[in-house]
Amino acid sequence: MRKIVMFPAIAAASLAVAACGGEAATETADTGVAPITAEDVAAAQQGWGEGIVNIGKVFTEEGDFRQAATDHINTFYAYEDGEEILFKPTLAAEDQFRGTFDEALSYFIGTEGTEDGGFAIKPWTAVRWENEGTVIDDDGSTAMAMGNYYFTDTDGNDTKVEYTFGYTRNDAGDLVINLHHSSLPFSAE
């Protein structure tokens, strides 16, 4: 199976054309769903980061942050489609893997009596992505991206986190996450 590996130094537009076999992204004859492109992945990453910032903002403003997090998960993850989700969040040791919606929600907004302090309600003011590369499956039905993303706190400090995200399209044709693995970089200390 042919894979297309994309590196930051290469123009995303060229890669999207290459990922579609030299033609513009159109619906595939087999599925009727547009193949995933590098632009789709970048847009999903941008939207995911904005969603994390929004959850913290709603929390800070004493709004319904639970609903903001629920909307975020329903928008960006494939839980609603009944797909198996592989989710290994950054700050999880006791409950390392979050295969259900409720476990993901707990991670993002916290649950009393658990290790979950609410990653998304810290709050963060920005999320910046640096992709090492993106791989789009030969038929454009799945994609994976890996690299570092940086979470900016209210004092302007960045926390660097390593990530690997996998993407697929849901029943509505929207790009959703089916693999989310993130961790803090190794420290010898």
C-alpha positions in Angstrom: 0.0 0.0 0.0 1.4 3.4 -1.0 1.8 6.0 1.7 2.4 9.6 1.3 4.6 11.2 3.9 4.4 14.9 4.2 7.0 17.1 5.8 6.6 20.7 6.9 9.0 22.0 4.4 6.9 20.8 1.5 3.9 22.9 0.4 0.6 21.5 1.7 -1.2 22.2 -1.6 1.2 20.1 -3.6 0.8 17.3 -1.1 -3.0 17.4 -1.3 -2.8 17.0 -5.1 -0.3 14.1 -4.7 -2.4 12.4 -2.1 -5.3 12.3 -4.6 -3.1 10.8 -7.4 -2.5 14.1 -9.1 -6.1 15.2 -9.3 -8.0 17.7 -7.2 -9.7 16.2 -4.1 -13.1 14.8 -5.2 -15.5 12.2 -4.0 -14.2 8.7 -4.6 -16.3 6.4 -6.8 -16.2 3.6 -4.2 -17.4 5.5 -1.1 -18.9 8.8 -2.3 -16.7 10.5 0.4 -13.9 13.0 -0.4 -10.5 11.7 0.4 -8.7 13.2 3.4 -6.2 15.9 2.4 -3.3 17.6 4.2 -5.5 20.7 4.4 -8.2 18.7 6.1 -5.8 17.6 8.8 -4.4 21.1 9.3 -8.0 22.5 9.6 -8.9 19.7 12.1 -5.8 20.5 14.2 -6.6 24.2 14.2 -10.2 23.6 15.2 -9.2 21.1 17.9 -6.8 23.7 19.4 -9.4 26.4 19.3 -11.9 24.1 21.0 -9.5 23.4 23.9 -9.0 27.2 24.3 -12.7 27.7 24.3 -13.4 25.1 27.0 -11.0 27.0 29.3 -12.5 30.3 28.4 -16.0 29.1 29.2 -14.8 27.7 32.5 -13.0 30.9 33.4 -16.2 32.9 32.6 -18.2 30.5 34.8 -20.2 29.2 31.8 -21.3 25.7 30.9 -17.8 24.3 30.4 -19.2 20.7 30.6 -21.3 21.4 27.5 -18.4 23.1 25.7 -16.3 20.0 26.3 -19.1 17.7 25.2 -19.5 19.7 22.0 -15.7 19.6 21.5 -15.6 15.8 21.9 -18.6 15.3 19.7 -17.1 17.5 17.0 -13.6 16.2 17.0 -13.7 12.5 18.1 -15.5 9.5 16.6 -17.2 8.4 19.8 -20.7 9.2 18.5 -20.1 7.0 15.4 -19.5 3.9 17.6 -16.0 3.6 16.4 -13.3 2.4 18.7 -11.2 5.3 19.8 -7.6 5.0 20.9 -7.0 7.9 23.3 -3.9 8.2 25.5 -4.0 11.7 27.0 -0.9 13.6 28.1 -1.5 13.8 31.9 -2.9 10.3 32.6 -1.1 7.7 34.7 -3.8 5.7 36.6 -6.4 5.7 33.8 -4.0 5.8 30.9 -6.4 5.1 28.1 -9.8 6.8 27.4 -11.8 4.6 25.2 -15.2 6.0 26.1 -16.8 9.4 25.8 -17.2 9.7 29.6 -13.5 9.0 30.2 -12.5 11.6 27.6 -14.8 14.1 29.2 -13.4 13.4 32.6 -9.9 14.1 31.2 -10.8 17.4 29.7 -12.9 18.9 32.5 -11.9 16.8 35.6 -13.7 14.5 37.9 -13.5 14.7 41.7 -11.8 11.6 43.2 -9.8 10.8 40.1 -6.4 11.9 38.7 -8.3 14.1 36.2 -7.8 17.8 37.1 -9.3 19.0 33.8 -6.7 19.5 31.2 -8.8 21.8 29.1 -10.0 24.0 32.0 -6.4 25.0 33.0 -7.1 27.4 30.9 -4.9 27.6 27.8 -4.8 30.7 25.6 -3.5 29.1 22.4 -2.5 25.8 20.9 0.2 25.8 18.2 1.0 22.7 16.0 4.3 21.7 14.5 3.7 18.6 12.4 6.7 16.3 11.9 4.8 14.7 9.1 1.4 13.5 7.9 0.7 10.1 6.3 -2.5 9.8 4.2 -3.6 6.3 3.3 -3.5 5.4 -0.4 -7.3 5.7 -0.8 -7.5 8.9 1.3 -9.8 7.2 3.9 -7.4 7.7 6.9 -4.6 10.0 7.9 -2.1 10.2 10.7 -0.1 13.2 11.9 2.7 13.3 14.4 4.8 16.1 15.9 4.7 18.6 18.7 2.0 20.9 19.9 2.4 23.7 22.3 -0.1 24.8 24.9 0.2 28.5 26.0 -0.9 29.3 29.5 -2.3 32.6 30.8 1.3 33.7 31.8 2.5 33.2 28.2 4.5 30.0 29.0 4.3 27.1 26.5 4.1 23.5 27.4 5.5 21.3 24.7 3.7 18.0 24.1 4.4 15.2 21.6 1.4 13.8 19.7 0.2 11.3 17.2 -3.4 11.8 15.9 -5.2 9.5 13.6 -8.1 10.7 11.5 -11.0 9.2 9.6 -14.3 10.6 8.2 -17.5 10.0 10.2 -20.9 9.1 8.7 -21.5 12.8 7.9 -18.2 13.1 6.1 -16.5 15.2 8.8 -12.9 14.5 9.7 -12.8 13.0 13.3 -10.1 11.6 15.5 -9.9 7.9 16.1 -6.3 7.9 17.5 -5.0 10.5 20.0 -1.7 9.8 21.8 0.1 12.6 23.5 2.9 12.7 26.1 5.4 15.1 27.6 8.9 14.8 26.1 11.3 12.6 27.9 13.3 14.2 30.7 16.4 12.5 32.3 15.7 14.4 35.5 
